[in-house]
């Protein structure tokens, strides 16, 4: 009888030890980023700052030059780790004669990216309006591209994957 109790206690202890040493978490698999899941994980923002207009008098009248900085950021919505994520977007710049921009952002391992560039519009014969960020329509989106939910960005290339933490 003692022997049976000893064997049962040994089995119970071994099961307990084995259970404590086994991994309770399963190995997480990389998630490939697509147009369907991109906004589940990331938020893109952009703004224009430091607008300045210079005026010069000439034989033809006043000549206007405009300058501003475009700042584009991508931030994660969740705790993630990225693997070679690159996002290419079109940004519709508003304001008379300001041109839309194509921007490439490479995300760091935590899912953050920032792009800043100087914009200029020179030699204009009328005063330059302050640039801003405008929206796109569905007609602006070509096959293989997608429009973000706020309609401010067209993502035309997306590569890489993420792992949720």
Long-range contacts (C-beta under 8 A, 24 or more apart in sequence): 28-163, 28-164, 29-163, 30-83, 30-161, 30-162, 30-163, 31-161, 31-162, 31-163, 31-164, 32-160, 32-161, 33-85, 33-158, 33-159, 33-160, 33-161, 33-162, 34-158, 35-146, 35-155, 35-158, 38-87, 38-146, 38-155, 38-158, 39-148, 39-149, 40-77, 40-78, 41-76, 41-77, 41-78, 41-80, 41-111, 41-162, 42-74, 42-75, 42-76, 42-77, 42-87, 42-111, 43-74, 43-75, 43-76, 43-77, 44-72, 44-73, 44-74, 44-87, 44-89, 44-148, 44-152, 44-153, 45-72, 45-73, 45-75, 46-70, 46-71, 46-72, 46-73, 46-91, 46-133, 46-152, 46-153, 47-71, 47-133, 48-93, 48-119, 48-130, 48-131, 48-132, 48-133, 51-130, 51-131, 53-127, 53-128, 60-125, 61-125, 62-125, 63-123, 63-124, 63-125, 64-124, 64-125, 64-126, 64-127, 64-128, 65-120, 65-121, 65-122, 65-123, 65-124, 65-128, 66-98, 66-120, 66-121, 66-122, 66-124, 66-128, 66-131, 67-118, 67-119, 67-120, 67-121, 68-118, 68-119, 68-120, 68-130, 68-131, 69-116, 69-117, 69-118, 69-119, 70-101, 70-103, 70-115, 70-116, 70-117, 70-118, 70-119, 71-114, 71-115, 71-116, 72-103, 72-105, 72-114, 72-115, 72-116, 73-112, 73-113, 73-114, 73-115, 74-105, 74-107, 74-111, 74-112, 74-113, 74-114, 75-111, 75-112, 76-110, 76-111, 76-112, 78-164, 78-165, 79-164, 79-165, 80-110, 80-111, 80-162, 80-163, 80-164, 80-165, 81-109, 81-110, 81-111, 81-162, 81-163, 81-165, 82-107, 82-108, 82-109, 82-110, 82-111, 82-160, 82-161, 82-162, 83-160, 83-161, 83-162, 83-163, 84-159, 84-160, 84-161, 85-111, 85-159, 85-160, 85-161, 85-162, 86-157, 86-158, 86-159, 86-160, 87-113, 87-155, 87-157, 87-158, 88-155, 88-156, 88-157, 88-158, 89-153, 89-154, 89-155, 89-156, 90-136, 90-153, 90-154, 90-156, 91-133, 91-152, 91-153, 92-133, 92-134, 92-135, 92-136, 92-140, 92-152, 93-119, 93-131, 93-132, 93-133, 93-134, 94-131, 94-132, 94-133, 94-134, 95-128, 95-129, 95-130, 95-131, 95-132, 96-126, 96-128, 96-129, 97-121, 97-124, 97-128, 98-129, 98-131, 102-156, 107-160, 111-162
